[in-house]
Amino acid sequence: MAYVIGIDTGGTFTDAFVANQHDKLAAAKTPSTPPNFAQGFLNAIDELADELGLSVVELLRHTDYIVHGTTSTLNSLVTGEVAQVGFLTTAGHADSLSIMNLEGRYAGLGTAEIQHMARTSKPASLVPRRRIREVDERIDYKGSVVVPLDEGGVRASVRALLAEGVEAIAVSLLWSFANDAHERRIRELIHQEAPELYVALSSEVSPRIREYSRSVTTIMNTQVGPRLATYLQPLEAELRRRGLAGALLVMQGSGGCVSAADAPAHAVTTIGSVLTGGVVGCTRMAAALGTGHVISTDMGGTTFLVGLVVDGKPVHTSNTILNQYTISTPMVDVHTIGAGGGAIAWVDGGANLRVGPRSAGARPGPACYGDGGTEPTVTDADLVLGIINPDNFLGGRKKLDVQLAREAIGSHVATPLGLTVEDAAAAVYAIQNAQTADLVRKVVVNSGHDPRDFTLFAFGGAGPMHCANSAADLGVKEVVVPLGSTAAVFSAYGLAASDILLTAERSQPAAMPVEPAMVNQVFDSLEGELGGRLSEQGLNFAQIRYEREADVRFTMQLAEVATPVPSGVVDSAGVAALGERFERLYDGLYGKGSGFPDAGLQLITYRVRAVGTLAISPKLPEHPVVAGGPLPSGSREVFLDVVTGRQPADIYDYRSLGTGHQISGPAVVEAPTTTVALPPGTAATVDRLGNLVIRFSAKDGA
C-alpha cells in the first residue's frame, strides 16, 4: 500500500496530510518547533502514523514520497542567517550591487512608504565590498569573447576570498547567458583551490538579461544553498533511519517539487516553498469542482497569503522582491502580509490601532495559549468575541484562557484607546478583515481581473473565521472553505497533490518577427536540458509534459509580459500569432489601446516548464449524506458583524453535517482544526467534497 505525504512547515504550525492509492486519508496539525523545524516535521509524521493506526516505521516503509514545504530558505534570507559568500564579477561592475539598478530605495515597498522617500533607505548589502572581486574578461551581447579570461587573476581572487573565510562563491559575469564559457571555467578554477566549495553560476541559476537581478538571484542562491543542504541532509538521514523507502521532495516557489538532493543547487527556487502549497491545492480542488477562476487565501498563524488561479492554472511571475532586492526566478505569484491569527494588535504613537505585521508565532503564541505570551493577537480577539470556543480549539486538543486574552487586549489596546475590551476586540477583528480584503483586491485588480469573477477559497487555521466578512467587502460570488479531509491542512494537501516541476529559461533578445528556426532551436535546447534534469530526479513519472512561454515587450519598454507558446514546431504563422497573443494579454493587463504596436515587438526570454506527473495523486473522498436537516449543537453570544454586534448564534459541529446541509447566519461551524464564522446575511451549503460553500444575500455581496 503506497502512501504520499505532504508536510507544510509554517512559522506557527506544521501541517501534514497523507493519502494512498485507495483514497485512505489522514491529516495532522502540530506546533512548529523553531529554530529546529525538523523536529516539528518529525512530530507531524508521528501524528499521521497515529491517525492511521500504524507505527512510524510501517508508514514510512510504505511511503512513495514526501513533499516538504519548508521555511528554511525564506527564513535564512529574512533573518540574515546565511552562508558567508564571495562574489566574482566582470571588471568594472563590482558596484552594481550597491547601485541596485536605482530601485533599491523603493523596490517592494507600499505606496504609502514610497510617498515618504526621505524615510526610505537601501537594505544592507548582500555581500560586503571586501568579499567582492572583479575579474578581467568580457563577452559581448552576441556571445563573442572580447577580452579573454585572466585565469591568474581569478586564482588570486579566489585565494583572497578563501582567506576571508567564505563558505561559498557566486559568479555573475556580463552577458554570461549568451556564452557561459568563462563562468564554467571560473568554477573549474575555484574547485582546483577548494574542491568541496559551493559554487553557483548566473548562467545556470538565472540565464536572463539584466545584470543586477541576475547577480542578486545568483548570490541569494549561493547564500541559502549550503544552509538548505545542512537542513535537508540530516532530515533525510533521520527519515531513512526511521524507515523511509521513498523519496524526499521539496516544494519550489514554481508550484512543483524537486528532489531533496537537487534542491540545494537550485535553492533560490525554494524561497516560495511554503507559500505555494495552498495555491496548488486550490488548483486541484477547483478542477474537481469545475471552477476556473479562484482566489487562494491562506491565513495561518503568522501570515496571510494570496494567490490566483485563472482558467484552471496558477498565475506565475518571473520576478519577485525580497528585502527590497529583485530576484529573477519563476514562481507562483503569491503575495503576503503579516496578518495571521498570531498577528499582534498594537497602538502606535499617533493612537492608531494596528494589527501585524509582528506575530506571536508558535512561541510564546497568543496570550490565550497561556504559554507566556502577553501581547494581544487576532486569535485573542476572536476568542473574546465568542467566535472561538475556548474548550474546543483544535478539536479540544488545546484549551484557551479567555481571561488572559481579555487582559492582553485590555492593557495593550482597550485602555490606551479608551475602549471596552469587547469594543477593542471588535476593532481588531474589523481591521483584520479590512486589511486582508485590501490585499486580495490589490492582487486581483493589479492582475487585470475583477474580484466578482472569482470564487474565494479560504483555508489555514484562522482564515475561515474572517473570510465571509472580507469576501463580502470584495463582492466575490462565493467562498469555499475546505472542511473535508483537508480542513486546516489544505496547504499540506496541495503539497501531496503536486508534481515535479522544473523550469529552464534563456534570454536571447531579438526584434519580432524572430526567425522560426531560432525559436525552435532555443525551445528544443531548453526541453533537452529539462529532460536530463527530470531523469536525475530518480522517480517514475506517469506522464511528462512541457509548457512553453516567451517574455515579449513593445520595443524599448523595460517590462515584458509572459506569453504562452503552443508546443510543437513553430513556423512564421506561429511567430505572428505569438505577437498577437502578447498584444491581447497586454490589453487585458493595462487596458485596451494602452499598447503601442507601431513601436514593434521584441522577444526577450524563452522559458519552458517541465511537469513530471507523479504516480499517486490524492483523490478527495465524497462527503457522506446525513439523514435529516442540520441540528445545532448549541448556541452562544457571538460578535460576527460590526453593524449587528453581539447576537445569539447557532453553533454546529461540522462532523454532524452531511452533503447538502444548509446553514444560515448568524452561525458558527466548529471543525476539529478550524472554526467558520457565518455573519448575518450569509448562507452556507455543504458540497459533495465536504467543503462549506458560503454565499451572500444581495445586500451583502455579489
N, C-alpha and C positions, 0 to 999 in steps of 0.2 A: 504494500500500500504506500504510494508515493505522496509525500506532503510538500507543499511550498509554504514558506513563512515570510511575512513582511514585518520588519521591526523599524519603527519610526521613533527616533530619539529626539525629543524636544527639550527645551530648556527646563520645563517643569515636569512633564510626564513622558514616559516611554510607552508607546502603544504597540501592540503585537496582534497579528492576525495569522491564522493557519488554515489551510484547506487542502483537501486531497481530490483525486480524480473522481471520487464517488460523492462529492459535494458535502463531505463532512467538514464542518467549520467550527472554529473556536476563536475567541478573542480575549485579550487581557490588557489591563492598563495598570502600570506600576509607576511609582515616583522615579524620576531621573536621579542620577547619583553623581552630580558634579563634584570634583573635577574628573573623577574616574567614571566616565559614561559607559564604559564597557561592562561595569558591574550591573548597571541598570538593564543593559541589553541581556545579560545572562539571567537576571531575575525575571525578565519577561518570558524568556524561554521556559524557565521553571514553571511559571504560571500557566503557560499554554499546555505544557505536559500534564499539569494537574487537571486542567479543564477537559482534556481528552481522556483522562484516566490512564495515562501512560507514564512510564519512567522517562526521564530526560534522555537516557541512552536509547530507549526504544524510539522516541520521537525523532531524534537526530539521525539515527541509523537509517530511518526510512524517509529522510528529507532529501528531495532532489536539489533544492537550492533555497538559500535565504537571501532576501533582498533587504539591504540595510540603508535607510535614510539617516545620514549622520550629520551632526552639527560640527564635527571635528574641524573641517576645513574652514567653514564660516567663522566659528569661534576663534580659531587661530588668527585669522586676519583682523577680526574686530578687536580682539584683545591685544594684538601685537605679539602673541606668544608663537613666534615663527622662527624658522631657521635663519642663521646669520648668513646672508647671501652676498656674493660678489657679483659684479656686473661688468661685462665686456661689451663695448660698442664701438662703432666706427669713429675714427679720429675726428674731433671737432663737434661731437654730438653728446658729450658727457652731461651737458646741462639740460638736455631735453626733458629729463625727469623733473627738474626744478621749474622749468618754464611751463610745463603741464599744458602745452598747446593753448595757453592763455585762458584755460577754462577752470583752473584749479580752485579759484575762489568761490565759484558758484555751482559747479557740477553736482547734481544730485540734491541740491537744496530746494526748499519750497519757495513759492512766490513771495511770501512774507519775509523770509530771510534774505532773499536776493534784493528786495527793495531797500534793505539797510546794508548796502555794500560795505560801508565803513566798518561794520561789525563782523564782517566775514574775514576769513583767513584761509590760507592754504593748509592742507593737512601736513603732518610730519612726513619727511621724505621717506620713500620706500627703502632706499639704500643710502647710507651715509656717503658723502662725497669721497671719503678716503677709501671706500671699497668699490669705487667706480674706476675702471681703467679703459683707456682708449687704445685701439689697435689700428695700425696703418693698413688700410685696404680700401678698395672702393669698387662697387658693382653698380652699373647704371640701370636705368629703368627697363632697358631691354634685356637685362641679364648678362651683359657683356662685362668682362673684367677690365676695369680702367686702371686700378692700382693693385698689383699683386699683394697677397697676404704676407706680412712681415712675421714669419714664424718665430724668429728670435725674439722679437718684441712681445709676441704672445706668450712665449715661455717665461719671459721676465715678469710679465704682468700676472701670470698665474702663480708664480712663486711668491710674488709680493702679496697676493690675496690669501694664499695659504698661510703665509706668515701672520696675516691679520686674524687667522682662526676661522675663516669662512667654512660653513658646513655644506655649501652648495654654490654653484655658479650658473648665472643666467647669461645667455649670449643673444644679442639682438643687433644685427647689422643692417645697414641701409639696403633696401631692395633685395633682401635675402629670400623673399618669396618668389622672386624671379630667377634666382640662382642661389642654391643653398650650399654650394661647394665650400665656400670659406667657413661657414658656420660648422659644417660637418668636420672640416679639418681642425678647427679650433677644439672641438670636442675630443678628437683623437689626441691632440697635444695636451689637453688637460688630463686625460686618462693616462698619459705617459708619466705625468708628475704625480697623479693621485688616482690610481685605478678604480677605487670604490666611490669616488666623489659623485654626488648627484649633479647632473648637468641637464639643463633644458635649453633647447634652441627655439628661437622665434619661428623659424621656418617649419617646425613641427607642431609647436603649440598653437600658433596663430599666424598662418601664412597669408596675412591680409595686408592691404595697403594701409597706410597711416602709421608712421614710425612710433609716435608716442603711445598710442593704445596698444600696439603690438608689443612694445617693450614692457609696458605695465603688466600686460597679461602674462608674459613670459616670466617676469620677476615674481609675480604673485604665485604662479605655478611652482616656481623654484622654492619660494618661502614655505609653502604648505606641503609640497610633495614628500619631503623627509618626515614631517610630522604625521602625515596621513599614514605613511608606511609604519611608523612606530606605534600607531593606534591599531591598524588593521592586522599586522602580522601577529602580535600576541593574542589578539582576539580570535583570529582564525586558528591559531595553535591550540587555544583553550577549547574551541568548538570541536576540533579534531580529537582532542583528548577526551571530550565528553561523548564522542561517537559520531560526529557529523561525517557522513559519507559523500554528500553532495557538494555543491559549490557555494561559496560566499560571494555575493554580488553587491555592488554599491550603486545606489541610485545617483544619477547625474542630474544637473540642472536642466538638461535637454529633455527630460521626461522618460528616459530609458536607463537601463543599468549597464554596468560593465563589471568584469571580474575584479575581485579584490587585488589580484596580482597585477592587473593592468592599471588600476585606478591611480596609484601614486605617480606614474609617468604622465598622467593627464589630470592631475589633481585639481586644477582650476575648474574643470568641468563639474566637479562635485560641490562647488560653492552653494548651488541651489538645491543640493541633495535633499535636505529635509523639507524644502518648501514645495516640491513638485509632486509628491505622492498623492496629495489630495486632488490635484488637477487631473492626474492620470485616473484616479478613482472616479472622478466626475465623468470623465470621457467614457469609461466602461459602463457606468450606471446610466448615463444619458442614452447610450446606444441601446441598452436593454429596455429603456422606457420610450424610445422613439423620439427623444428630444435633441434638437440640433444645436441650439444656442443656450449656453449655460454660463452663469457667473458662479465661479467656485469661491466660496468663502470659508476660511478655516480660522476659528477663534479658539486658540489653545490657552495655556496658562500664561504665556509670555507675549505672544504676538497675534496680530490679525492679518491674515494673508488673503489676497485677492488675485485670481487668475481667470482667464476667459477660455471658453471652448466655443468655437464658431464653426458651423457646418460640420459638427462632429469631431473637430480636430483642435488640440490645444494651440493657442496663439503663442508663437515664438518671437524672440527678439535676438538680434545678432550682437547687441551691446548691452551692458548693464553698468551701473555706477555702484561702487563700494568705497566708502570712506573718501568720497569726492574724486576717486580715481576711475577712469573709464576702462572697462575690461571688454575685450573683443573675443567673446566666446558664445556660441549659440546656446540659448537655453529657453525654457518655457518662461513666458513673461509673467512673473509673479511679483506683485507689489506688497509691501509690508509696512505696518506701523506697530509701535509698541502699545497695543490696546487689547491684550488678552485678559483672561479672568483675573490674573495676578497683577494687572496694571495698577499702580499706586495712585490714589487720589491725593492731591495736594493743593495748597493755596499759595499763589505766587506773591511777589512783592506788591503787586497792584490790587490785591484782594480778589483775584480771579481764580475760580476753581479750575484746575487742570486734572486730566486723567491720563496717566502714562507720560512719557514712554518708559519710565523706570518700572521695573517689575519686582515683585517679592520673590519670584522664581519658585523653585522646589524647596529651597531652604532660605529663610525660615517659612516662606509661604504666607498666605493671607493671615491676618490676625486671628480669624475664627478657627484656624487649624490648631491653635494652642501650642505651636512649636517655637515660640519666641518672637514671632512677628508682631510688631506694634503699629505699623502703618496701615491705613485702610486701603482696601483694594476693591475692584469691581465685584469680586466674589463676596466680600463682606457686605457690600451694598445690596446685592441680590438676596443675601440671607436676611438682612434686616427688613427688606421689603416683602418677605414671605414667599419669594419665588422658589428658593431652595428650602427643602425640608432638612433641618439640621440632623435628623435621625436617619435620613435616607440618602446621604451624599455618597456617590459611587456605590449605589446599591446597598447602603448601610455599612460599607466596609470602613468608613471614616466618619466619626461623629464631629459635628461642628459646634462651636460655642457662640451662641448669639450674643451673649453679654460681652465677650471680648470684641466682637465686631462692632457693637454699639459704642463701646469705649473708644475704639480706634477712630471711628467716624466722628464721634463727639469731640474728642480732643484735637483732631487734626483738620476737621472740616466744619462741623456744626458750630463750635464755639468761635473760631476765627471769623466766620461769616454771619454770626448771629442767627443761626437757623436751629430748628429742632433736629434731632438725629434723623427722624423719618424724612424730613424735607431735604436734609443734606444727602441722604442715601438716594432719594428720588432724583436729585440734581446730578449725582454721579451716574445714575442709570441713564438719564436723558443725554448727558454729554457723551457717554459711551456709544449710545445708539446713533447720535448725530455724527460723530467723527468716523465711525465705521461706514455709515451711509455716504459720507463725503468722499471717502477713499474709493468706494465702489463706483460712485458717479464719475469721479475723475478718470478712473481706469477705463470705464466703458466709453465715455464720451471722447476721450483722447484717442481711443482706438477707432473712432469713426462710426460708433454704433449708438443705438438708443436703448437704455435700460428696459424700456417697456416691451422690447422684442425678446427678452431673455427670461429664462427660469433661473431663480437663485437657489443654489444648493448650499445649505448651512450645516456645517459639521464642526468637529472639535468639541471638547467638553463644555465650553462656555457659549459657543455660537448659538445653539437653539434657544437660549434664554433671551437673546436680543434680536434674532433675525426678523421676527414679524414686524417689529416697530421700524427697523431700518429699511426693510423691503417696502413697507407701505409708503415711506418717505420717497423712495426711488420710483415707485409706480410699476414695479415688475409684476408680471402676470400671475406668478405663483411661486411659492417657496417649497422646496423638497428638503425635508430633514431625514437623512438616512438613519433609520432606527431599527433596521433588521439586524442581521448578524454582524453588520459592520459598526453600527451605532457610533460611539465616540472614538473608534479606532479606524475611521474611514481612510485616513492617510496611509495607515499600515495596510489596509486592503488594497489601496492603489499601488503600493509597492509590490505586493504579492502578485498583482494582476499585470505588472509591467513586463515589457520585453527588453531584450538587449537593443540598445540604440547607440550607434556610433556616428560621428559626424566628421566629414573632411571638407575643407574649403580651400580655395586658392584665388587670390586676386590676380587678374590679368586684364587690366583696363584696356578698353578699345571702344571706338565710336561705333554706334549702330548704323547700318546693319553689319554685324560681325559675320565673317566667313563661316558658313556651317561646318567646314572641316575643323576649324579651331574649336568651335563649341563642342563637337563630338569628341575631339581629342582630349580636351580637358575633363569632360564628364566621364569618359572611359577611364582616364587615369585615376580620377578620384574613386570611382567604383572599384577599380582594381586594388587600390590601397585599402579600402574598407573591407573588401573580400578577404584580404590577408589578415586583417585585424580580427575579423569575425572568426576565422579558423583558429586563431590563437586563444579564443575565449575558453576552449575546452568544453563546449556544450553542444548538444544535439538540438537543432532547430527544426521545428515543424514547417517553417516557411521562411524565406528571406526575400525582402523586397527593398528597392532603392527609391528614395524620393529626392527629386532634384528641384533646385531653385537657383535663381540668379539675382544679385543685387543690381538694380538698374536705377538710373537717375537722369534727370534732364541735364544737359551739358553744363558743366561748371558749378552745379549745385554741390553742397557739402554732404548731404544725406541721401541715402539710397532707400529704395523700397524692395524688400524681398519678394520676388515674383515667381510663382510656380512654373516649372518647365516639365512638360509631359515626358514620360520615358520613351525610349526608342531613338532611332536616328533622327536628328534634327536637320531639316532642309531649309531652303530660303524662305519658304512659306512659314515654317516653324519659327524662324528668327523674326519675321514680320509679326506673327501672332504674339510673340513674347513682348514686343514693343506695345502692341495694342492692349495686351493684358496689363502691363505696367500702368498705362495711362488710365485704365478703368480703376485700378487699385488706388492710384494717386487721387483721382476724383473722389473716391469713397472716403479716403482719409482726410483730405483737405478741402473738399467742396468742388462741385462741378465747375469747370472752367478755371480752376486755380493753377493749372499747369501751364507750361509754355512750350508747346510742341515745336514751334519754329526754331527753338534753340538746338533741337536734335537730342538724341539719347546716347547715353554711354552705358555699356555693360562693365561693371567693376569687379564683381566677385562671383565665382561659381561655388555652389555648395551642394553636397549630397549627404543624405541621411540613410544609413543602412539599418534596417529593422530586422532583427532576428527573432521570430516568434517562438516563444518557449513552449515546450510540450504540454504543460499543465496551465490552464487558465481558469482561475477560480470562478465558479458559477454560483450566483446567489440563489438560494432556495426560495421557493414560493412561500409566502406567509400563510399560516393556516386561517381558515374561516372559522369564526366562533359564533355559535348559535345565539340569537337574541341581540338586543342592542347593547351599546357600551354602558356599563354601570360605573359611576364614580365610586372610588374607594373612600371618599370623604370630602370635606370642604374646609377652606380656611380663608382668612382675610389676606388678600394679595394686592400689591401695587403693580399694575400692568400697563397703565396708561397715565400720562401727565394730566389729561383732562378729567378723567373719572376718578383718579386717585385710588385709594384702597377700597376694595369691594369684595364681597364673597365670591369665591371661585371654586368650581368643582375640581377635584383632584382625581386623576386617572392613573392607574397602574398600567404602563404600556404592555406588560406581559399578559394582561387580560383582554387586550384589544385584538380583533381579527380583521382580516381583509374586508374592506367595505364599510367598516365602522366610521361614523361621523361624529365630530365633537364641535360644539360652538363655543367661542369665547364669551366671557372670560373663563379661562380654564388653565390648568397646568397638567402636563403629562410627565410622569416620572418614569424614566427608564433606568436600568442598572448603571449606566455610565454617563447619563446627562439628564437634563430637565428641559422641557419645551414649554415656553410661555406663549399663551394664546390670548392676546388682548381682546377687548370688545370689538366687534365688527369683523372678526375672523372666523373662518370655519375650516376644520381640518378633516381629511379623509385618509384612512389607512389604505395604501395601494397594495398590489399583489406581491411586492417585494418587502413589505413591512415598513416602507417609508411613510412618514407623515407629510401629506401634501396640504399646504396651507394656502387658502385663497381669501380674498378680501371683498368686503361689500363695496359698492360703487363709491361711497363717500371716503373710504379708507385706502383704496388702491385701484390699480387698473384692472 
